[in-house]
Amino acid sequence: MKRAYSFLTILILLCGLSILFSCKQTKNGSASQSKIQETKSFSAEITMKNEKVKKIDNLERVFVSHATFSQIRTDVPTRIDIVRYNIPVGNGIYGVAVPFEIIKSVTFEEKEEINSYTEATVTLGNNIIVKGSSWGVFKGKTDLGKTEINMENIKEIVFKQPPGEKYSDPSFGDYQAKLYTIDNQVKELSGAALAKELVNENGCYLDAYEQTDILTYQIEDEATYEISWEEIDAIVHDNPRIRISVGGYYEDPFRLITKDGKNLTVTCPPWLSVPQNVRGLMDFGNEYKLLATVTLYDRSFKKLEFR
């Protein structure tokens, strides 16, 4: 009994020291910053806007997410550095994150719309072009040491590794959808579901989504309601338009058509706790399937059919 009691006492003391150390770290401010990172290795040749060429190893894209809530918790990060091995591309209709492993090259150009933005033109391994706004900073290692390059200073990135012949993101859900775009294209979405963007308790975006089957919508001057995926026939925008540099607005209304024939004019509630997107796998040729994110209130598409 005496030996067991001594072991328990030591265990309790160790736990106590661990808690004290954790509290001390929080008080010193280390909880104000966090990092989300994968582990991969890519090499590329980067041509700068001034035509200088840099060979870079351990290439990664980094972006920072800051707190967006007005009330801040001191024990939760207020800044998150997110490391990714992809190029995000948003064309005003949907957004995809193109992984480095299927990219031949990407060029960047500054554009001016309502706001200025960087346009990326990504050439995939099957020579399909994916074009749209992009963001982030590239980091890596050169012969001069570690480097950090702003996207707007880059003219072109050519990857050294040959692109993969086949690639698919994991399915996001169990449903199907059909997207009718403003430029009269029809895009099939498989493995789809409603998606809620995740943030921490200070409102830092985590570059991640949570799957759900329930859409929350509101009718002006009335109330909020919930409806399941299986009950929705389609979401329709009567006056679609594309704004690449500025996304949609929560208050932009759309028509929610139900399977039982209701035709409702609704909006998305301006809450981060409810889904505002649909995510599903979209084909880019026969070789690649990428998760595409469609924002419901963004009037950049004509119709989204739920199946």
Secondary structure, DSSP 8 states (H G I E B T S, - for coil): -HHHHHHHHHHHHHHHHHHHHHHHHHHTTGGGEEEEE------EEEEETTS-EEEEEEEEEEEEEE---SS--TTS-SEEEEEESEEEEE-SS-EEEEEGGGEEEEEEEEEESSSEEEEEEEEETTS-EEEEEE--EEEEEETTEEEEEEGGGEEEEEESS---S-EE-----SEEEEEEETTS-EEEEEEEEEEEEEE-TT--EEEEEEEESEEEEEETTTEEEEEEGGGEEEEE-SS----SSS---TT--EEEEETTS-EEEEB--S-TTS--EEEEEEEETTTEEEEEEEETT-TTEEEEEE-
